[in-house]
Amino acid sequence: MLRTVLATRYITPLREGGSLPAVMEADDGVSYVVKFAGAGQGVRALIAEVVAGEIARTLGLRVPELVFVELEEEIGRNEPDPEIRDLLRASVGLNLGMAYLPSAFAYNQLLKPPPDPELASNIVWFDAFVTNVDRTPRNVNLLIWQDELWLIDHGAALYFHYDWQNYLERSKTPFSMIKQHTLLRFAEDVPAADARLRPLLTGEELRRIAGLVPDLWLGDEAQFDGPAAHRAAYVDYLLTRLHESERFVQEAVNARTTLL
């Protein structure tokens, strides 16, 4: 299970994020980058953060610790910025945070040495699997911290869940957006990454990860009979996509040839 902490202090907004996340301090004395349930994308972005982030962790990729963050009404009462105050009021209750990495800096393609080809291939495979559109040169969502590459911000992944129509059929799409991936040129062997990573994502493991999503964030889709069925649909989507992985793997291979 993910830990739950109580937010005790709003430190600073991160205005480069479209949903206005913020650095906040919690009752465990740790600072977190918090994404709010009351932001424009709502709880679906938080579900994507949990599911994609914990899949990445299962695959051995570095992701900051994720925690649930409780916000009480008092947290925003003295906030002078009306936009932030309204967001905090709309987000009272359960939100999501990731451990803040102090002194981390954004990855860019000019950094030397370049990423290890196996790591780059693993990240490209992962992002193609979870349909993450936010790992481009404009918005890399990769940090260098303690000389290691860390993955952040997966709220735009799993975008299928904004419309559940024909979701199992849509799980088989090749994900053409992979051609914009910031690490694609370094991903020398995505098929080998497929062979390495696919066996790690068993049905049991995907059900465990989906089980981390709180019932509070599920059950609002009319076609599903409550949170359990809604949660199971995420697992069905991911298992179907995994079974058809050769489609997005080949798409990545083809896209990379255009860069060479």
C-alpha positions as CSV (number, residue, x, y, z in Angstrom):
1,M,0.0,0.0,0.0
2,L,1.0,3.6,-0.5
3,R,1.6,5.6,2.6
4,T,-0.8,8.4,3.5
5,V,0.5,11.7,4.9
6,L,-1.2,14.9,6.1
7,A,-0.2,18.1,4.3
8,T,1.0,20.7,6.9
9,R,2.4,23.6,4.8
10,Y,2.1,24.9,1.3
11,I,5.6,25.9,0.1
12,T,5.5,26.9,-3.5
13,P,3.5,26.3,-6.7
14,L,5.2,24.7,-9.7
15,R,3.7,26.9,-12.4
16,E,5.3,25.0,-15.3
17,G,2.8,22.3,-14.7
18,G,-0.6,22.8,-16.3
19,S,-2.5,21.5,-13.3
20,L,-0.6,23.8,-10.9
21,P,1.1,21.2,-8.7
22,A,2.9,22.4,-5.6
23,V,5.7,21.6,-3.2
24,M,4.2,20.9,0.2
25,E,5.5,19.7,3.5
26,A,3.8,16.9,5.3
27,D,3.5,15.6,8.9
28,D,6.3,13.2,8.3
29,G,8.7,16.1,7.8
30,V,9.2,15.3,4.1
31,S,8.5,17.6,1.2
32,Y,6.4,16.3,-1.7
33,V,5.3,17.5,-5.1
34,V,1.5,17.3,-4.8
35,K,-1.0,16.9,-7.6
36,F,-4.5,18.0,-6.7
37,A,-7.8,16.1,-7.1
38,G,-9.4,19.5,-7.7
39,A,-7.2,20.4,-10.7
40,G,-8.6,20.5,-14.3
41,Q,-7.9,16.8,-15.2
42,G,-9.4,15.6,-11.9
43,V,-8.7,12.3,-10.4
44,R,-8.0,10.5,-13.7
45,A,-4.6,12.2,-13.8
46,L,-4.0,10.9,-10.3
47,I,-5.0,7.4,-11.2
48,A,-2.6,7.6,-14.2
49,E,0.2,8.7,-11.8
50,V,-0.4,5.8,-9.5
51,V,-0.8,3.1,-12.1
52,A,2.0,4.2,-14.5
53,G,4.3,5.2,-11.7
54,E,4.1,1.9,-9.9
55,I,4.4,-0.1,-13.2
56,A,7.6,1.8,-13.8
57,R,8.8,0.9,-10.3
58,T,8.0,-2.8,-11.0
59,L,10.1,-2.6,-14.1
60,G,13.1,-1.4,-12.1
61,L,12.9,2.2,-13.3
62,R,13.5,5.0,-10.8
63,V,10.4,6.9,-9.7
64,P,10.1,9.0,-6.6
65,E,8.1,7.5,-3.8
66,L,4.3,8.1,-4.3
67,V,2.1,8.9,-1.3
68,F,-1.5,9.8,-0.7
69,V,-1.7,13.4,0.6
70,E,-4.6,14.4,2.8
71,L,-5.5,18.1,2.6
72,E,-7.6,19.7,5.4
73,E,-9.7,22.8,4.9
74,E,-7.4,24.9,7.0
75,I,-4.5,24.5,4.6
76,G,-5.7,27.2,2.2
77,R,-7.4,29.7,4.4
78,N,-4.4,32.1,4.6
79,E,-3.3,31.6,0.9
80,P,-3.3,35.1,-0.7
81,D,-3.3,33.9,-4.3
82,P,-7.0,33.3,-5.2
83,E,-6.2,30.7,-7.9
84,I,-4.2,28.6,-5.4
85,R,-6.7,29.1,-2.7
86,D,-9.6,27.9,-4.9
87,L,-7.5,24.9,-5.9
88,L,-6.8,23.9,-2.3
89,R,-10.4,24.3,-1.4
90,A,-11.5,22.1,-4.3
91,S,-8.9,19.5,-3.3
92,V,-9.8,19.0,0.4
93,G,-9.5,15.3,1.0
94,L,-7.2,12.8,-0.8
95,N,-4.6,13.9,-3.3
96,L,-1.3,12.4,-4.6
97,G,2.3,13.4,-3.9
98,M,5.7,12.3,-5.0
99,A,8.8,12.7,-3.0
100,Y,10.5,16.0,-3.8
101,L,14.1,15.5,-5.1
102,P,16.1,18.5,-3.9
103,S,18.7,19.9,-6.3
104,A,17.5,17.6,-9.2
105,F,17.7,19.1,-12.7
106,A,15.9,18.3,-15.9
107,Y,17.5,15.9,-18.4
108,N,18.3,17.2,-21.9
109,Q,19.7,15.4,-24.9
110,L,23.0,17.4,-24.8
111,L,24.1,16.0,-21.5
112,K,27.1,13.7,-21.6
113,P,27.5,10.8,-21.4
114,P,24.2,9.9,-23.2
115,P,21.8,7.5,-21.4
116,D,22.7,3.8,-21.3
117,P,21.0,2.2,-24.4
118,E,19.4,-0.5,-22.3
119,L,17.9,2.0,-19.9
120,A,16.7,4.2,-22.8
121,S,15.1,1.2,-24.4
122,N,13.4,0.2,-21.2
123,I,12.0,3.7,-20.7
124,V,10.8,3.9,-24.3
125,W,9.1,0.5,-24.0
126,F,7.5,1.6,-20.7
127,D,6.2,4.9,-22.1
128,A,4.8,3.1,-25.2
129,F,3.1,0.6,-23.0
130,V,1.3,3.2,-20.8
131,T,0.8,5.6,-23.8
132,N,2.7,8.4,-22.1
133,V,2.6,11.5,-24.3
134,D,4.8,13.6,-21.9
135,R,8.4,12.5,-22.5
136,T,9.3,14.8,-25.4
137,P,12.1,17.3,-25.8
138,R,9.7,20.1,-24.9
139,N,8.5,18.3,-21.8
140,V,11.0,15.6,-20.8
141,N,9.7,14.7,-17.3
142,L,13.1,13.2,-16.6
143,L,15.3,14.4,-13.8
144,I,18.9,13.9,-13.0
145,W,19.3,13.3,-9.2
146,Q,22.3,11.9,-7.5
147,D,23.7,11.1,-11.0
148,E,20.8,8.8,-11.8
149,L,17.8,9.3,-14.2
150,W,14.4,9.6,-12.5
151,L,11.0,9.4,-14.1
152,I,8.3,11.9,-13.0
153,D,4.9,13.1,-14.0
154,H,2.8,10.4,-15.5
155,G,-0.6,12.1,-15.3
156,A,-0.9,12.3,-19.1
157,A,-0.4,8.5,-19.5
158,L,-3.3,6.0,-19.9
159,Y,-5.3,8.7,-21.7
160,F,-7.8,6.1,-22.9
161,H,-9.6,6.4,-19.6
162,Y,-11.1,9.7,-20.5
163,D,-13.4,7.7,-22.9
164,W,-14.0,4.0,-22.1
165,Q,-15.7,3.3,-25.5
166,N,-14.1,0.2,-27.1
167,Y,-11.3,0.4,-24.6
168,L,-10.1,-3.2,-25.1
169,E,-9.8,-2.7,-28.9
170,R,-8.1,0.6,-28.4
171,S,-5.6,-1.1,-26.1
172,K,-4.0,-2.6,-29.2
173,T,-3.0,0.7,-30.9
174,P,0.7,1.1,-31.7
175,F,1.1,4.6,-30.1
176,S,2.4,6.7,-32.9
177,M,3.4,9.5,-30.4
178,I,6.5,7.4,-29.6
179,K,8.3,9.2,-32.5
180,Q,8.5,12.3,-30.3
181,H,10.1,10.5,-27.3
182,T,13.2,12.3,-26.0
183,L,15.1,9.0,-25.5
184,L,14.1,7.3,-28.8
185,R,17.4,7.9,-30.5
186,F,19.3,6.2,-27.7
187,A,16.9,3.2,-27.5
188,E,18.9,0.8,-29.5
189,D,17.0,-2.4,-28.8
190,V,13.3,-2.0,-27.9
191,P,12.5,-5.6,-28.8
192,A,15.1,-6.7,-26.2
193,A,13.4,-4.4,-23.7
194,D,10.1,-6.1,-24.5
195,A,11.6,-9.5,-23.8
196,R,13.1,-8.3,-20.5
197,L,10.1,-6.3,-19.2
198,R,7.0,-8.0,-20.4
199,P,7.4,-11.1,-18.1
200,L,7.6,-8.8,-15.0
201,L,4.0,-7.5,-15.5
202,T,2.0,-10.6,-14.6
203,G,-1.7,-10.4,-14.1
204,E,-1.1,-10.7,-10.3
205,E,1.3,-7.7,-10.4
206,L,-1.1,-5.5,-12.4
207,R,-4.0,-6.4,-10.1
208,R,-1.8,-5.4,-7.2
209,I,-1.0,-2.1,-8.8
210,A,-4.6,-1.3,-9.7
211,G,-5.5,-2.2,-6.2
212,L,-3.5,0.8,-5.0
213,V,-6.1,3.2,-6.6
214,P,-8.5,4.3,-3.9
215,D,-12.2,3.4,-4.3
216,L,-12.9,7.1,-3.8
217,W,-11.3,7.8,-7.3
218,L,-13.3,5.0,-9.0
219,G,-16.8,4.1,-9.8
220,D,-17.9,7.2,-11.7
221,E,-18.2,5.4,-15.1
222,A,-21.7,4.3,-15.9
223,Q,-20.7,1.2,-17.7
224,F,-18.9,-0.3,-14.6
225,D,-20.8,-1.6,-11.6
226,G,-18.8,0.2,-9.0
227,P,-15.1,0.6,-8.1
228,A,-14.2,-3.1,-8.3
229,A,-15.4,-3.4,-11.9
230,H,-13.8,-0.1,-12.8
231,R,-10.5,-1.2,-11.4
232,A,-10.7,-4.6,-13.1
233,A,-11.2,-2.7,-16.5
234,Y,-7.8,-1.1,-16.0
235,V,-6.2,-4.5,-15.5
236,D,-8.0,-5.9,-18.6
237,Y,-6.8,-3.0,-20.7
238,L,-3.2,-3.4,-19.5
239,L,-3.1,-7.2,-20.0
240,T,-4.6,-6.9,-23.5
241,R,-2.0,-4.2,-24.4
242,L,0.7,-6.3,-23.0
243,H,-0.4,-9.3,-25.1
244,E,-0.2,-7.1,-28.2
245,S,3.1,-5.5,-27.3
246,E,4.7,-6.3,-30.7
247,R,2.5,-3.5,-32.2
248,F,3.9,-0.7,-30.1
249,V,7.4,-2.2,-30.1
250,Q,7.5,-2.3,-33.9
251,E,6.1,1.3,-34.0
252,A,9.0,2.4,-31.8
253,V,11.5,0.5,-34.0
254,N,10.1,2.1,-37.2
255,A,10.1,5.6,-35.6
256,R,13.7,5.3,-34.5
257,T,14.8,4.5,-38.1
258,T,13.6,7.9,-39.2
259,L,16.1,9.5,-36.7
260,L,19.2,7.7,-37.9
